[in-house]
Amino acid sequence: MRSTLHVSIRFLLAWLFSLSLLVYADSTLQNPPLRHAISLYGEPKYPADFTHFNYANPDAPKGGRIKQGVIGHFDSLTPYIDRGTAAAGSYLMYDSLLARSWDEPLSKYGLIAEKMQLDPDNRWARFYINPLATFHDDKAVTAEDVKFSFDVLREKGSTFYKQFYQDIEHVDINDVRTVTFHFKNSENRELPLILGQMPIFPKHYWQHRDFSSPGLDVPVTSGPYKAVTVEPGRSITFQRVKNYWGKDLAVNRGRHNFDVIQYEYYRNNAVLLEALQKGEYDFRIVVDPREWHDKLNDQRMVKSNLTRSSLTSHNPQTLTLTYNSRKPILSDARVRQALGYTVDFNWINKQLFHGMYQRAHSIFDGSDLGADAAPSTDEINLLKPWPKEVPAEALTSVWRSPGSEADLSRRERKRKVLALLNQAGWTVQNHRMTNAKGQHLELEVLVSSPDNERILLPVQKLMQDMGITLKIRTVDIAQYIERLRNQDYDLVLHTFPHTASPGTEQISHWGSSTVDHHGSRNLAGVDLKSVDALTEKIPMAKSREELLTLVRTLDRTILWNHYVLPLWYLPDWLVIHKKSLRYPTNPAPYTLDLSTWWYER
């Protein structure tokens, strides 16, 4: 009996020990460690006790006023909706849950949320609000505000946010400063970072106002700046908040150095450039090499105390000619491919841009994301299931922009265009390209600046020689934005806003879920199951290597279907600025972060 009792006791102790391990394991899962930062792959670069980002100067002096010039007008201070035109710099008023570091592909650090917890199985993310976080009316930021911000963006914000947050199941308010987001599945590894970039709005201000309506009432916000002077259509001035709650956080040290940031609005680029040389504003990013070489008078620059700076960029920034494939006339990939041969990059670059542009063969050029080599085995395996959407040539060859072949003569261009259009059912009749229905090949390219016309005039002339009519329509920026939202265009010159770590936003750029929605960012009208599958997998990538494979496969699929024609990119940010403006010796590689600049007296 004693032996039986001893066995029973040993069994009971073993069972209790096993139970304790299970309880401990469960508690570990339910209470994962608090984090100061999160990264998509691996660990964040900066430790918990870091004092500032390496690309910021913690000793940068505060003070001074910086003026910038912009084209167009504005009628809104809310840059998160699909109505109206938001004022330049509106984002300066808003803080997000986390702050991004711009010397890492994708890591985010505590801002409004000072700490966070991530479920090891990626089923939820919990954010702990910094007890110092306050809005400009001195009311504390609470979990209620975070949940309200999420709800209002998903319900009344831009189409982009509706798609961005579609994998969130529900939100729990745990206490006054703790909020948990529960995910529909565990696949999207980017969700915690996506939530981290969410701007936070005060519920007490917005709950009785229409968030979806543009307006010029200065809202209650929590960011480093607030709007103090608003002159509709003319200028807007932001003042640094002296008692800004987050000014001493590591993510902000050495940033937000100007006391005043002012944006002046001008009618067009010619007036804008003239105003720069007169010293009417202080900072300009140059995207046209002609300005860099020809249009800036050196004597006037010296007189206005201006200088040039060139900063290396590692961010993808390809300018494309984007075709609206929703239009019947552009629904055939062979037509889109044919049009690519009418763009003579070498001539345009030499004659208009002093040869400063690099020819693009990817929508991600200027980075390591582009498909600039033959597909790998993994890429081929991703492409194989879609033989009807991906040509066989894509499995063995490197895509190159139509017309980029060396020493391609005008006659050879015309021959290639005619051959492709003939395959698509177009022939030249009475000097005009015509299809079987008697329709002429007439297209309109929409631009928002007269300066873009000179890029398109040689293209227009070449098309005309081939029987194709290209109309160049220049409209003001507000009309341009609204026509994009309504898909009212045939072609546009467009640079897709990519980062060094593409993710869920690729669904909005190329996915079919919003292709026909007002405000869709899928400008090309891409509607392919292969693209949907790839864009859904990108946020699920478990390593940088897997991400590169998926992004390059997406790149190939878009390019081989000729939804866009990559044109060119500049490998550097070219900047004209007042000599009194200074920037850190090691600027951020993935963005031109003006918040780290300062005024030196």
N, C-alpha and C positions, 0 to 999 in steps of 0.2 A: 504494500500500500504506500510505504514511504517512497519507493521507487517511482510509483505512478504519480505521486504528488510532486516529486522533483521534476518529472517530465512535464507535468502540467504547468508548473511554475516557469520552467525554462521556455516552454511554448508561449506562455502569456508574456514573458519579458521580451521574447523575440518579436511577438506580434506588436507590443507597445512600441518597441524600437522602430519597427517597420512603419508603424502608423506615424511616429514622430518625424521620420524622414519624409513621408508623404505630405504631412502638414507643413514641414519646412519648405519642401519643394513647391507646394501650392502657394505658400506665402511669398516665396521668391518670385513666382510668376505673377501673382497679384500685385506685388509691390516691387517692381523692377527698380533699379537704381535711378536716383535723380541725375539729370544731365544738365550741363550748362550750355551744351551745343549738340547739334546732330549733323551727321554727314550722310550723303547717299551711299557712299562706299568707304569702308574703313572708318578710322577715327578722325575727328576734326583736327585741323592743323594747330589751333591755339588751345593751350590748357586752361583749366578753370580759373587760374590766377593770372591770366594774361592781362596786360595793361592797355594795349591798343593794337590795332591792326598794323602790320609792318609797312603798309603803303600809306599810312597817315603819320603826320608829324605831331607828336603829342605836345610839342612846344610851340606850335603855330600860334601866332598872336591873334586875338579876336579884334574885330573892328572893321570899319570901312564899308563901302557900298560897292556892289558890283552890278553893272547894267548889262543886259543882254537884249539883242534885237531878234524879233520873230516876225513872220509874215502872216497876215490874215486878221482874224478878229476872234473874240470869245464871247460866250453867253452863259457860261456855267463855271462853278467852282467845285464841281463833283466829277472827277475823272474816271468814275467807275460805272457809268451808265452809257446806253447806246443812243442817247438823245443830246442834242446840243453839242457845242464845241467847248471843251474845258480850257480854262486859262492855262497858259504856260506856267509851270512851277507849282500847279495845284497840289501835287503830291508832297510838296515840302511841309504841308500842314498836317499830314497824317502819319501816325506811327503804326507799325505792324506788330504782330505777336513776336516775331523774331527778326533779326537783322542779318542780311547776307554778307559774307566776306567775299571780296572780289579778287582775291589771289588764290582761290580754290575753285575747282569746277562746280561744286555745289555743297556748301556747308552753311549752317545758320546758327546764330548765337542769340542768347537771351536779350530781349528788349522789353516789350510790355510783359511778356512771359519770362520771368527770370530763370525758371527751371522747367523741366519737362520730364515726363516718363513715357517710355514706349513699350507697348506690349511685345514680348519676345516673338510672339506669333503674328505680329502686325495686325491685330484686330482692333486696337484702339490707341489713341495718343492722349495724354493728359498734360495740361498746361497750368502752371502755377503763376499767377499774376504777381508782378513785382508790387509790394505794398506801397512803393513810392509813386507808382504810375498814376498820374492825374490828368484830367482834361484841362483846357485853358480856363474853365470856369471854376477850377479848384475842386471839382468833384472827382472822387476816386474812380479809377477804372475797375469794374467788377466783372465777375463771370457772366452776369446778366448782359453786360455790354458786348462781351465776346460772342455769346450765343445770338444776341440780336443782330450783330454784324454779319454773322454767317447766314442767318435767315434772310436778312434784307438783301444781301448780295445774291443769294440763290433765287429769291423771288422777284426782285425788282432791279437787280444789277444787269450788267452787260451779259449778252449771250455767252460770252467767254466764261463767266463765273458759273452759270448754270451747268455748263459742261464740266468745268473744273472740279466742282464739288459733287458730281453725280455718284461717286462711290462712298459718300458719307451716309450712314444709316440713320443715326440720330445723335443728339447732343445732350449730355447730362451736366447739370450744374451741381457740383459736389458740395461746394460751400461758396461763400461770398467771393473767394479769390481762386477757386479751382474749377476747371471745366474739362470734361472728357468728351472726345469725339469718337464715336463707334463707327467702324467701317463695315461695309456690306460684305467684303471678302478680305482676304489677307494678301492678295496678289499685288496691289499697287504699293510698292515700297516707297514711292515718292510722296504719298499722301501727308505724312507728318510735316514734310518740308513745304508742301503746297499750303497747308493750313498755317504754317509759320509766316508766310508772306501776306496773310490776310490783313487788310487795314481794319482798325478798330474804331467804331463810331459810338458816340454816346446815345444810349437808348432814350434817356430823358430829353434829349434834343430832337431826335428824329421820329419818335413813336407817333407824334401827331402831325408830322410833315410828310410830304410826298417825296420819297427818296428818288423816284424815277424821273422827276421833273427837273430840267436844268433851271438854274437860277443864280443870282449874284449876291444873295444874302450870305454874309460870311458865316460859315458854320462853326459850331463848337468842335474843336479837334484837340489832339494831344501832341502834335509833332513839334519839331524844333523851331518852326516858323509859323506866323499867322499873317493873314492878309490885313493890311492896314489902309491901303488906298486902292480903290477899284474904279478905273475909268473905262467903262464899257467900250470895247473895240479899240482902245488907245493904249492903255498901259495898266499894269497891276504891280503893286509893291508889297513885298513880304518883309516883315521885321522879325529878327531873331528874338525868341522868347527868353527874356533874361533869367526867369526862374524856371526854365524848362526842366521838367522833372528828371529827364534822362541825360542831362549834360555831362555828368561825371561817370557814366557807364563806360566800360572798356570799348564797346562797339562805337561809341561816339567821341572818344578822346581824340583830339586833333582834327575833328570834323565840324561842319556847320560853323565856320569861322567868321563869315561876313555878318555884320550887324544888319545890313539891308541888302535884299536881292530884288532887283527891279527888271521887269520885262517891258520893253517898248515895242509897239506893233507898227509895222510898215506895210505899204501897199504891195510891193513886189521886191524881188531880189536886187534889182538895179538900185532902187532907193535905199535898200538895206545896206548894200555895199558902200554906197556913197556916204551914208550916215556913219559907217564904221571909220572911214578915212577922215571924217570930220571930228572924230573923237566923241561921237554922241553915245556910244556904248563901248564896253570894255572887252568883250570876249566873243569869239566866233569860231565854230568848227567849220572848216572848209571841206566841201565835198566835190568841188569843181576845181581841178588842177589849173584851169585858166585863171582863176582868181589868184592862185598861189604865184603864178608866173607873170601874168600879163595885166590883170585888172587893178592890182594894188600898186599905187604910186609910192615908191620908196621914200621920196622926200616928204610926202604927206604923212606917211606912217611915222617917220621920225618926228615930225612936227606934232603929231597926235600921241607921241610916246607909245607907239605900238611895236610889237616884235612878233617873230614867228617861232613856233615850237612844233616839233614832230615827236610824237609819242608812239611807241610800238604797240600794236594791237594784236591780241591773240583771240579775238572774238570773231566768229563767222559773221560776215557782213556783205554778202553778195547782192548786188543789184540785179534784178531779173526783169525780163519782159514777161508778164504773166497773162496767159490766155484765159478768158472766161469760157470754159468748155460747156457751160450751160447753154450758150448761144448755138443754135443749130449749125450755123456756118462754121463754127469752131469745134464742133463735136467730134470730128474725125482727126485722129492723131496725125495722119499723113498731111493734112492741111497745116496743122500747127508746126510740124517738122519742116514743111516747105517754107513757111514764113521765116524760120530761123536763118535760112540762107540769104535773106535780104538784108541782114545786119552784117556789115563789113567792119568788124571790130578793129582790125589793123589800121584801116583808113581813118576811122573815127578817133581812135586813140592817138594816132600820130598827128592828125590835122587839128583836132580840137583839144586834146588833153596832154600834149607834150610827151606822150608815151608813158605817163606816170601810172596808168591803170594796169592791173594784172588781169589777163583773160581768165574768166571763171568757167569751170567745167563742172560745178557742183553748186547746190543751194547752200552748202556749208563751207565754201572756200574761205581761206584765211585761217583755217583750223585743221585739226587732225581728224575731223568728223567726216570729211567728204570721201566719196568712193573714187579715189584717184588711182586705183590699181585694179588688176583683174580680180574678180570675186573669189573669196576664200571658199573652202569647202562648206563651212557653216553658212555662208551667205547663199551659196548655190542651193543648199538644202532648204533654206527659207524661201527661195524663189521658185523651186520646182513645183510646188503644189498649185501654182497659178499659171499654167501654160497659155491660157486665153488672155491673161492680163499682162504677162511679161514675155516679151519676144525671146526666142531661143538664143539670139545673139547676146542677150544680157548675161547669159550663164558663162560666156567665154571671153567677152570683150569688155574693154573700158569705154564708157560713154564719152563722147566728145561733142561739144556744141556744134550744131550744123553750121557749115561755113567756116569753121576754124582750121580747115586743112591748109597746109602751107602753100603759098603762091596760087591760091584759087582765083582764077580770072573772073571777070564779070560775066563773060560768055558761059563759063562752066557753072557759075551760080545759077544763071538763068536756066540752063539745061536741067540741073537738078531740081529746081523749083517746078518746072513744067512737067518733069517725069513724075514727081510725087503728086502733083495736082491732077494729072491725067489719071493716075491710079485711083484717085478719090472721086473721079467723075467730072472734073473740070477741064474745059478746053477753051482756047482763045477764039472768040468769034467777034469780028469787027473790032479787033484790038482790045477786047475786054474779056477777062476771065469769066466764063459762064458755065453753069451746070445744066443738067438735063431739064430742069424746071424753068430754065431761062433766067435764073437769078444771077446777078453779077456779084463777083467777090468784092464786096465793099465793107470796110472795117473802120472803126473809130477807136483811136487810142486816147485815153483820158489822162490829162496831166494837170497838176495844180500850180505849175510855175512856167512862165514863158521861156525860162532858161532851158527847160527840157525839150523845147521845140527843136533846137539846133541839133540835138542828138537824133531826132526822128526825121528831120528833113531829108538827109541822104537815104534813109530807109524808105521814106515816102517816094522819093525819086526812083529808086531801084524797083519798088513795087509797081510804080506806074509804067515803067518800061516792060513789065511782065503782064500788064493788063489788070493789075490789082489796084483798087482805089483805097487809099489810107487817108482818113481825115484825122487831123490833130485838133482835139478839142481842149482848150485851156479854160479852166473854171477856177473860182476862188476856193480857198481851202475848205470852207464850210460846205459848199456845194459838192466838192470833191468827196468829202467824208460821207455825206448823205448818199451820194450815188454809189459809193462802195457798199454802204450798208444795204442798199436796195438792189445790188448786183446789176446796176445800170451802166454797163461798160462792156466793150469788147476786149480791149487790151489796156493794161496799166503798167507803168514802171514802178516796181515795188521791191523793197528790201524786207524780207521776212525777219522779225525780231528774234533771232536765235541767241542762245547762250552757249557756253562751253559744255554744258550738260543738258542736252535736250531731254524733255520729259513729257508730261501730260499735255503740255501746250501743243505738241505735234498733232494731237487729235483735233484740236480746233483749227489748225492750219490746213490739214489734209483729210480729216475724217468726214464720212458721209452723214454723220448724225445731225449736223447743223447746216448741211450744204445749201438748203433752200430757206434757211431762217434769216429774217431781217437782222443785220448786224453780224452775220457769219464772217469769221476770219478765213474761211476756206475760199479765198478769192478766185482760185483756179477752177472751182466747182468739181474737185476730185471726188469721184464716186466709184471706188474700187474696193472689192472685198479684201484683196491682198494688202492694200494700204491700211484698211481698218484693222486687219489682223496685226500688222506691224506696229501701228501707233498704239494699239492696246498692249502690246508686249513691251514696248520701250520703258514704261514706268515700272515694269516688273523685273527689269534686268538686275541680276545679283552681283555684277562686277562691272568695272569700267570696260573690260574686254568684251563682255557680252553686250553692253550698251553700244560700243563702237560697231559691232557686227550688225546690230539691229538698225542703227541710224544709217549706216552705209547701204544696207539693203533697201531701206526706205528711199534714200537718195537715188539709187539706181532705178527703183520702180517709178518714181515721179519723173525722172529724166527720160527713161526709155519710152514713156508714154507722152513725152513732150508737153506736159502741162505748163511748164515755164521754160524760158530760155535764159540760162545764167549769162549775164553780160560781163560784169567786171567788178573789181573791188580794189580798195586801197589798203596796202599792208600796214599803214600807219594812220594815226589820227593827226590831221594837220590843223593847227590851231593858231589863230591870230589873237593876240591879247595885249593888254596894257603891260608895260615893263614892270609896273609896280605889283603885278599879280605874280605870286610864286606858287610852285607846286612841289611835292615831295621828290626826293632824289630817286626813289624807286616807286613810280606810279603803279596803280593797280593794272594788271595785265588784261583783265576781262571786262573792264568798262573805263570810260573816261569820267572819273569821279571828281566832279567839280567841288563836291563838299569837302574835299581834302585840301583845296587851294586856300590861299590867304592873301591878304593885302599887306604889303610891306611899305611902311611910310618912308 
